[in-house]
Amino acid sequence: MRRLAGLHHLTAITANAPENVRFYTETLGMRMVKKTVNQDDVTAYHLFYADKLGTAGTDVTFFDWPYAAKARHGHGLISSTALRIDSDASLAYWTGRLGEHGIEFTGPFDRFGSQAIAFMDTEGQPLELVVDHGKDGGEPWEQSPVPAEHQIKGLHSVRLTVEEKDPLGMVLTQILGMTEAGSYEYGPEKIDTLVYSMIDGGAGNEVHIEVRPELERGRPGRGGVHHVAFRVEDDSEHPDWTQQTRQFGLRSTDVIDRFYFRSIYFQVPGGILFEIATDQPGFAADEPLEALGEKLALPPFLEPNRAEIESNLKPL
């Protein structure tokens, strides 16, 4: 069975692109490595925040849909995104930084053996910062307002809220090759949370599941997550993943060329959208490293329509 190489990116929804840029670059200190459009809706920006290089596994991305309704918490959603920081000293730095910016947070608290804090972005999206105990991470960005030793290093894990465990658990273990690594009680409500791991587990390689049948079905929207993507090295792995997902009855797409990576998509039981994306070719495919994210980048198949696309976008 093929094994996933970890988390690739997390795509969420904003209704306020300028404020989103300010929060993720100025407050959280991430680099905007790509300013492009949603290839399925070219009237919407698709913004990518990551480490200096835009390394796969460090990306948090957003579709800008100004008229999106607010996300409603419930089952059937990706309910929280955890980001990696280096050390307990980094955690202390971030508690101070969030306080200085007037951002309420809870913690520090223990989260499956690591210290963490939880807070929300300006549109109510739940985020966590989790200490990864010095594991390798993304490349620090020299122009970040956050000191290099305390910068966000990438994705740590995602939390999925589901109505029942078994259907999704089967997908994670029997189709995607993850292992059930343990469980813990999360937050003041002490919510039972199951941990599934890829490769050796730990930072960048975990999916956390909470089973909440008492909740109503959630609704994606602004301040919520659209989908999560998992890493594979290159295209050679996609045929196996397509076959593996389809033979278990999941309706996987054919490979879609997103120019910066190539992907397949499928919904898992409960309705959450998964993506399997290649590490290559990466965000430097059409921009020099030093200029990533500074201008509107369009893949070659959209470049002939640049004038029309730009006319439908508010300058950012």
TORKOL-4160 file (C-alpha; in steps of 0.2 Angstrom, whole numbers, padded with zeros to 4 digits, m for minus):
316
<pt num="1" X="0000" Y="0000" Z="0000"/>
<pt num="2" X="0006" Y="0017" Z="m0004"/>
<pt num="3" X="0009" Y="0029" Z="0010"/>
<pt num="4" X="0006" Y="0048" Z="0011"/>
<pt num="5" X="0021" Y="0059" Z="0015"/>
<pt num="6" X="0011" Y="0071" Z="0026"/>
<pt num="7" X="0000" Y="0086" Z="0025"/>
<pt num="8" X="0002" Y="0096" Z="0009"/>
<pt num="9" X="m0009" Y="0111" Z="0012"/>
<pt num="10" X="m0025" Y="0117" Z="0020"/>
<pt num="11" X="m0038" Y="0128" Z="0010"/>
<pt num="12" X="m0050" Y="0139" Z="0019"/>
<pt num="13" X="m0062" Y="0152" Z="0015"/>
<pt num="14" X="m0061" Y="0171" Z="0018"/>
<pt num="15" X="m0074" Y="0185" Z="0014"/>
<pt num="16" X="m0061" Y="0199" Z="0017"/>
<pt num="17" X="m0045" Y="0196" Z="0007"/>
<pt num="18" X="m0036" Y="0212" Z="0013"/>
<pt num="19" X="m0039" Y="0208" Z="0031"/>
<pt num="20" X="m0034" Y="0190" Z="0028"/>
<pt num="21" X="m0018" Y="0196" Z="0020"/>
<pt num="22" X="m0015" Y="0207" Z="0035"/>
<pt num="23" X="m0018" Y="0194" Z="0048"/>
<pt num="24" X="m0008" Y="0180" Z="0040"/>
<pt num="25" X="0007" Y="0190" Z="0035"/>
<pt num="26" X="0008" Y="0204" Z="0048"/>
<pt num="27" X="0001" Y="0195" Z="0064"/>
<pt num="28" X="0006" Y="0177" Z="0060"/>
<pt num="29" X="0021" Y="0182" Z="0050"/>
<pt num="30" X="0019" Y="0170" Z="0036"/>
<pt num="31" X="0024" Y="0174" Z="0018"/>
<pt num="32" X="0012" Y="0176" Z="0004"/>
<pt num="33" X="0020" Y="0165" Z="m0008"/>
<pt num="34" X="0007" Y="0165" Z="m0022"/>
<pt num="35" X="m0007" Y="0177" Z="m0026"/>
<pt num="36" X="m0017" Y="0169" Z="m0040"/>
<pt num="37" X="m0035" Y="0164" Z="m0043"/>
<pt num="38" X="m0046" Y="0149" Z="m0039"/>
<pt num="39" X="m0045" Y="0140" Z="m0056"/>
<pt num="40" X="m0063" Y="0134" Z="m0054"/>
<pt num="41" X="m0069" Y="0151" Z="m0051"/>
<pt num="42" X="m0057" Y="0164" Z="m0058"/>
<pt num="43" X="m0067" Y="0179" Z="m0050"/>
<pt num="44" X="m0060" Y="0174" Z="m0034"/>
<pt num="45" X="m0042" Y="0176" Z="m0027"/>
<pt num="46" X="m0033" Y="0160" Z="m0021"/>
<pt num="47" X="m0020" Y="0166" Z="m0008"/>
<pt num="48" X="m0006" Y="0155" Z="m0002"/>
<pt num="49" X="0004" Y="0158" Z="0014"/>
<pt num="50" X="0019" Y="0147" Z="0019"/>
<pt num="51" X="0037" Y="0148" Z="0023"/>
<pt num="52" X="0050" Y="0157" Z="0013"/>
<pt num="53" X="0050" Y="0144" Z="m0001"/>
<pt num="54" X="0032" Y="0139" Z="m0001"/>
<pt num="55" X="0037" Y="0122" Z="0004"/>
<pt num="56" X="0024" Y="0108" Z="0003"/>
<pt num="57" X="0017" Y="0105" Z="0020"/>
<pt num="58" X="0019" Y="0123" Z="0026"/>
<pt num="59" X="0004" Y="0131" Z="0016"/>
<pt num="60" X="m0012" Y="0138" Z="0022"/>
<pt num="61" X="m0022" Y="0144" Z="0008"/>
<pt num="62" X="m0038" Y="0154" Z="0005"/>
<pt num="63" X="m0052" Y="0156" Z="m0008"/>
<pt num="64" X="m0059" Y="0174" Z="m0007"/>
<pt num="65" X="m0078" Y="0174" Z="m0008"/>
<pt num="66" X="m0084" Y="0190" Z="m0002"/>
<pt num="67" X="m0102" Y="0185" Z="m0001"/>
<pt num="68" X="m0099" Y="0168" Z="0008"/>
<pt num="69" X="m0110" Y="0165" Z="0023"/>
<pt num="70" X="m0102" Y="0162" Z="0039"/>
<pt num="71" X="m0096" Y="0144" Z="0043"/>
<pt num="72" X="m0107" Y="0134" Z="0055"/>
<pt num="73" X="m0098" Y="0123" Z="0067"/>
<pt num="74" X="m0104" Y="0105" Z="0067"/>
<pt num="75" X="m0100" Y="0087" Z="0061"/>
<pt num="76" X="m0094" Y="0084" Z="0043"/>
<pt num="77" X="m0081" Y="0098" Z="0043"/>
<pt num="78" X="m0063" Y="0101" Z="0046"/>
<pt num="79" X="m0065" Y="0111" Z="0062"/>
<pt num="80" X="m0047" Y="0117" Z="0067"/>
<pt num="81" X="m0030" Y="0119" Z="0059"/>
<pt num="82" X="m0014" Y="0117" Z="0070"/>
<pt num="83" X="0002" Y="0125" Z="0065"/>
<pt num="84" X="0019" Y="0121" Z="0071"/>
<pt num="85" X="0031" Y="0131" Z="0081"/>
<pt num="86" X="0048" Y="0126" Z="0088"/>
<pt num="87" X="0049" Y="0126" Z="0106"/>
<pt num="88" X="0041" Y="0131" Z="0123"/>
<pt num="89" X="0051" Y="0147" Z="0121"/>
<pt num="90" X="0041" Y="0150" Z="0105"/>
<pt num="91" X="0025" Y="0146" Z="0114"/>
<pt num="92" X="0029" Y="0160" Z="0127"/>
<pt num="93" X="0033" Y="0172" Z="0113"/>
<pt num="94" X="0016" Y="0169" Z="0104"/>
<pt num="95" X="0006" Y="0171" Z="0120"/>
<pt num="96" X="0014" Y="0188" Z="0121"/>
<pt num="97" X="0012" Y="0192" Z="0103"/>
<pt num="98" X="m0006" Y="0187" Z="0102"/>
<pt num="99" X="m0010" Y="0197" Z="0118"/>
<pt num="100" X="m0001" Y="0212" Z="0110"/>
<pt num="101" X="m0013" Y="0211" Z="0095"/>
<pt num="102" X="m0028" Y="0209" Z="0106"/>
<pt num="103" X="m0031" Y="0191" Z="0101"/>
<pt num="104" X="m0039" Y="0180" Z="0114"/>
<pt num="105" X="m0032" Y="0163" Z="0116"/>
<pt num="106" X="m0034" Y="0148" Z="0127"/>
<pt num="107" X="m0019" Y="0138" Z="0135"/>
<pt num="108" X="m0006" Y="0133" Z="0135"/>
<pt num="109" X="m0013" Y="0116" Z="0137"/>
<pt num="110" X="m0007" Y="0098" Z="0133"/>
<pt num="111" X="m0012" Y="0091" Z="0116"/>
<pt num="112" X="m0007" Y="0073" Z="0114"/>
<pt num="113" X="0010" Y="0076" Z="0122"/>
<pt num="114" X="0013" Y="0093" Z="0115"/>
<pt num="115" X="0010" Y="0110" Z="0122"/>
<pt num="116" X="m0002" Y="0121" Z="0112"/>
<pt num="117" X="m0013" Y="0137" Z="0112"/>
<pt num="118" X="m0029" Y="0139" Z="0103"/>
<pt num="119" X="m0036" Y="0155" Z="0095"/>
<pt num="120" X="m0046" Y="0162" Z="0080"/>
<pt num="121" X="m0042" Y="0172" Z="0065"/>
<pt num="122" X="m0051" Y="0188" Z="0061"/>
<pt num="123" X="m0066" Y="0179" Z="0053"/>
<pt num="124" X="m0067" Y="0166" Z="0067"/>
<pt num="125" X="m0057" Y="0151" Z="0060"/>
<pt num="126" X="m0051" Y="0140" Z="0074"/>
<pt num="127" X="m0032" Y="0139" Z="0074"/>
<pt num="128" X="m0019" Y="0131" Z="0086"/>
<pt num="129" X="0000" Y="0133" Z="0088"/>
<pt num="130" X="0008" Y="0117" Z="0093"/>
<pt num="131" X="0026" Y="0114" Z="0099"/>
<pt num="132" X="0035" Y="0102" Z="0088"/>
<pt num="133" X="0050" Y="0100" Z="0099"/>
<pt num="134" X="0063" Y="0106" Z="0086"/>
<pt num="135" X="0058" Y="0094" Z="0072"/>
<pt num="136" X="0063" Y="0100" Z="0054"/>
<pt num="137" X="0051" Y="0113" Z="0047"/>
<pt num="138" X="0050" Y="0126" Z="0034"/>
<pt num="139" X="0063" Y="0139" Z="0029"/>
<pt num="140" X="0062" Y="0155" Z="0040"/>
<pt num="141" X="0057" Y="0171" Z="0030"/>
<pt num="142" X="0069" Y="0185" Z="0033"/>
<pt num="143" X="0056" Y="0199" Z="0031"/>
<pt num="144" X="0044" Y="0191" Z="0043"/>
<pt num="145" X="0039" Y="0202" Z="0058"/>
<pt num="146" X="0042" Y="0186" Z="0069"/>
<pt num="147" X="0059" Y="0182" Z="0074"/>
<pt num="148" X="0066" Y="0167" Z="0064"/>
<pt num="149" X="0067" Y="0155" Z="0079"/>
<pt num="150" X="0048" Y="0158" Z="0083"/>
<pt num="151" X="0041" Y="0158" Z="0065"/>
<pt num="152" X="0027" Y="0146" Z="0061"/>
<pt num="153" X="0036" Y="0131" Z="0053"/>
<pt num="154" X="0021" Y="0123" Z="0044"/>
<pt num="155" X="0006" Y="0112" Z="0046"/>
<pt num="156" X="0005" Y="0102" Z="0062"/>
<pt num="157" X="m0011" Y="0093" Z="0060"/>
<pt num="158" X="m0030" Y="0095" Z="0056"/>
<pt num="159" X="m0045" Y="0091" Z="0067"/>
<pt num="160" X="m0060" Y="0083" Z="0058"/>
<pt num="161" X="m0077" Y="0083" Z="0067"/>
<pt num="162" X="m0088" Y="0068" Z="0062"/>
<pt num="163" X="m0104" Y="0061" Z="0066"/>
<pt num="164" X="m0097" Y="0043" Z="0068"/>
<pt num="165" X="m0080" Y="0036" Z="0068"/>
<pt num="166" X="m0080" Y="0020" Z="0058"/>
<pt num="167" X="m0083" Y="0026" Z="0040"/>
<pt num="168" X="m0069" Y="0039" Z="0041"/>
<pt num="169" X="m0058" Y="0028" Z="0051"/>
<pt num="170" X="m0059" Y="0015" Z="0038"/>
<pt num="171" X="m0054" Y="0027" Z="0024"/>
<pt num="172" X="m0039" Y="0034" Z="0034"/>
<pt num="173" X="m0032" Y="0017" Z="0038"/>
<pt num="174" X="m0037" Y="0005" Z="0024"/>
<pt num="175" X="m0037" Y="0017" Z="0010"/>
<pt num="176" X="m0025" Y="0030" Z="0015"/>
<pt num="177" X="m0013" Y="0019" Z="0025"/>
<pt num="178" X="m0013" Y="0029" Z="0041"/>
<pt num="179" X="m0012" Y="0021" Z="0058"/>
<pt num="180" X="m0022" Y="0024" Z="0074"/>
<pt num="181" X="m0009" Y="0032" Z="0085"/>
<pt num="182" X="m0019" Y="0035" Z="0101"/>
<pt num="183" X="m0031" Y="0047" Z="0109"/>
<pt num="184" X="m0033" Y="0061" Z="0121"/>
<pt num="185" X="m0046" Y="0073" Z="0129"/>
<pt num="186" X="m0046" Y="0090" Z="0120"/>
<pt num="187" X="m0051" Y="0106" Z="0128"/>
<pt num="188" X="m0062" Y="0112" Z="0142"/>
<pt num="189" X="m0075" Y="0100" Z="0137"/>
<pt num="190" X="m0063" Y="0085" Z="0137"/>
<pt num="191" X="m0068" Y="0079" Z="0120"/>
<pt num="192" X="m0062" Y="0062" Z="0115"/>
<pt num="193" X="m0050" Y="0064" Z="0101"/>
<pt num="194" X="m0043" Y="0050" Z="0090"/>
<pt num="195" X="m0026" Y="0053" Z="0082"/>
<pt num="196" X="m0021" Y="0045" Z="0065"/>
<pt num="197" X="m0004" Y="0046" Z="0059"/>
<pt num="198" X="0006" Y="0046" Z="0042"/>
<pt num="199" X="0024" Y="0040" Z="0041"/>
<pt num="200" X="0031" Y="0041" Z="0058"/>
<pt num="201" X="0017" Y="0053" Z="0065"/>
<pt num="202" X="0020" Y="0069" Z="0074"/>
<pt num="203" X="0022" Y="0086" Z="0067"/>
<pt num="204" X="0015" Y="0088" Z="0049"/>
<pt num="205" X="0009" Y="0070" Z="0049"/>
<pt num="206" X="m0007" Y="0069" Z="0059"/>
<pt num="207" X="m0026" Y="0069" Z="0057"/>
<pt num="208" X="m0036" Y="0071" Z="0073"/>
<pt num="209" X="m0054" Y="0065" Z="0074"/>
<pt num="210" X="m0068" Y="0070" Z="0086"/>
<pt num="211" X="m0084" Y="0061" Z="0085"/>
<pt num="212" X="m0098" Y="0073" Z="0089"/>
<pt num="213" X="m0115" Y="0065" Z="0085"/>
<pt num="214" X="m0124" Y="0077" Z="0096"/>
<pt num="215" X="m0120" Y="0092" Z="0084"/>
<pt num="216" X="m0130" Y="0097" Z="0069"/>
<pt num="217" X="m0122" Y="0095" Z="0052"/>
<pt num="218" X="m0109" Y="0109" Z="0049"/>
<pt num="219" X="m0109" Y="0121" Z="0035"/>
<pt num="220" X="m0093" Y="0127" Z="0026"/>
<pt num="221" X="m0091" Y="0146" Z="0024"/>
<pt num="222" X="m0081" Y="0161" Z="0028"/>
<pt num="223" X="m0070" Y="0157" Z="0044"/>
<pt num="224" X="m0071" Y="0139" Z="0039"/>
<pt num="225" X="m0061" Y="0126" Z="0029"/>
<pt num="226" X="m0064" Y="0120" Z="0012"/>
<pt num="227" X="m0053" Y="0105" Z="0010"/>
<pt num="228" X="m0036" Y="0097" Z="0016"/>
<pt num="229" X="m0023" Y="0091" Z="0004"/>
<pt num="230" X="m0010" Y="0077" Z="0008"/>
<pt num="231" X="0007" Y="0075" Z="0000"/>
<pt num="232" X="0014" Y="0063" Z="m0013"/>
<pt num="233" X="0031" Y="0066" Z="m0021"/>
<pt num="234" X="0026" Y="0066" Z="m0039"/>
<pt num="235" X="0014" Y="0060" Z="m0053"/>
<pt num="236" X="0020" Y="0042" Z="m0053"/>
<pt num="237" X="0010" Y="0039" Z="m0037"/>
<pt num="238" X="m0007" Y="0046" Z="m0043"/>
<pt num="239" X="m0012" Y="0031" Z="m0053"/>
<pt num="240" X="m0011" Y="0020" Z="m0038"/>
<pt num="241" X="m0020" Y="0032" Z="m0027"/>
<pt num="242" X="m0034" Y="0034" Z="m0040"/>
<pt num="243" X="m0036" Y="0015" Z="m0041"/>
<pt num="244" X="m0035" Y="0013" Z="m0022"/>
<pt num="245" X="m0049" Y="0026" Z="m0018"/>
<pt num="246" X="m0060" Y="0021" Z="m0032"/>
<pt num="247" X="m0060" Y="0002" Z="m0028"/>
<pt num="248" X="m0066" Y="0006" Z="m0011"/>
<pt num="249" X="m0081" Y="0016" Z="m0019"/>
<pt num="250" X="m0074" Y="0034" Z="m0017"/>
<pt num="251" X="m0078" Y="0045" Z="m0032"/>
<pt num="252" X="m0060" Y="0051" Z="m0035"/>
<pt num="253" X="m0057" Y="0064" Z="m0049"/>
<pt num="254" X="m0044" Y="0061" Z="m0063"/>
<pt num="255" X="m0028" Y="0070" Z="m0060"/>
<pt num="256" X="m0030" Y="0089" Z="m0062"/>
<pt num="257" X="m0016" Y="0100" Z="m0067"/>
<pt num="258" X="m0015" Y="0115" Z="m0055"/>
<pt num="259" X="0002" Y="0120" Z="m0063"/>
<pt num="260" X="0010" Y="0122" Z="m0046"/>
<pt num="261" X="0005" Y="0104" Z="m0041"/>
<pt num="262" X="m0006" Y="0091" Z="m0048"/>
<pt num="263" X="m0020" Y="0083" Z="m0038"/>
<pt num="264" X="m0034" Y="0071" Z="m0037"/>
<pt num="265" X="m0049" Y="0075" Z="m0026"/>
<pt num="266" X="m0062" Y="0064" Z="m0017"/>
<pt num="267" X="m0075" Y="0066" Z="m0003"/>
<pt num="268" X="m0074" Y="0055" Z="0012"/>
<pt num="269" X="m0089" Y="0048" Z="0022"/>
<pt num="270" X="m0097" Y="0063" Z="0030"/>
<pt num="271" X="m0094" Y="0074" Z="0016"/>
<pt num="272" X="m0076" Y="0081" Z="0020"/>
<pt num="273" X="m0066" Y="0085" Z="0004"/>
<pt num="274" X="m0049" Y="0077" Z="0003"/>
<pt num="275" X="m0035" Y="0081" Z="m0010"/>
<pt num="276" X="m0019" Y="0071" Z="m0014"/>
<pt num="277" X="m0006" Y="0084" Z="m0022"/>
<pt num="278" X="0011" Y="0082" Z="m0028"/>
<pt num="279" X="0026" Y="0092" Z="m0020"/>
<pt num="280" X="0032" Y="0098" Z="m0037"/>
<pt num="281" X="0034" Y="0108" Z="m0047"/>
<pt num="282" X="0031" Y="0121" Z="m0033"/>
<pt num="283" X="0028" Y="0140" Z="m0033"/>
<pt num="284" X="0044" Y="0145" Z="m0041"/>
<pt num="285" X="0038" Y="0138" Z="m0057"/>
<pt num="286" X="0032" Y="0155" Z="m0063"/>
<pt num="287" X="0040" Y="0168" Z="m0052"/>
<pt num="288" X="0058" Y="0170" Z="m0045"/>
<pt num="289" X="0060" Y="0166" Z="m0027"/>
<pt num="290" X="0063" Y="0183" Z="m0021"/>
<pt num="291" X="0047" Y="0190" Z="m0029"/>
<pt num="292" X="0035" Y="0176" Z="m0024"/>
<pt num="293" X="0017" Y="0183" Z="m0021"/>
<pt num="294" X="0020" Y="0201" Z="m0026"/>
<pt num="295" X="0010" Y="0200" Z="m0042"/>
<pt num="296" X="m0005" Y="0191" Z="m0048"/>
<pt num="297" X="0001" Y="0175" Z="m0055"/>
<pt num="298" X="m0009" Y="0165" Z="m0068"/>
<pt num="299" X="m0005" Y="0147" Z="m0074"/>
<pt num="300" X="m0001" Y="0147" Z="m0093"/>
<pt num="301" X="m0019" Y="0140" Z="m0097"/>
<pt num="302" X="m0026" Y="0156" Z="m0089"/>
<pt num="303" X="m0013" Y="0169" Z="m0095"/>
<pt num="304" X="m0023" Y="0173" Z="m0111"/>
<pt num="305" X="m0037" Y="0178" Z="m0101"/>
<pt num="306" X="m0027" Y="0190" Z="m0089"/>
<pt num="307" X="m0036" Y="0206" Z="m0094"/>
<pt num="308" X="m0053" Y="0199" Z="m0091"/>
<pt num="309" X="m0048" Y="0190" Z="m0075"/>
<pt num="310" X="m0040" Y="0206" Z="m0068"/>
<pt num="311" X="m0055" Y="0217" Z="m0072"/>
<pt num="312" X="m0065" Y="0206" Z="m0061"/>
<pt num="313" X="m0054" Y="0207" Z="m0046"/>
<pt num="314" X="m0052" Y="0221" Z="m0033"/>
<pt num="315" X="m0033" Y="0226" Z="m0032"/>
<pt num="316" X="m0025" Y="0218" Z="m0018"/>
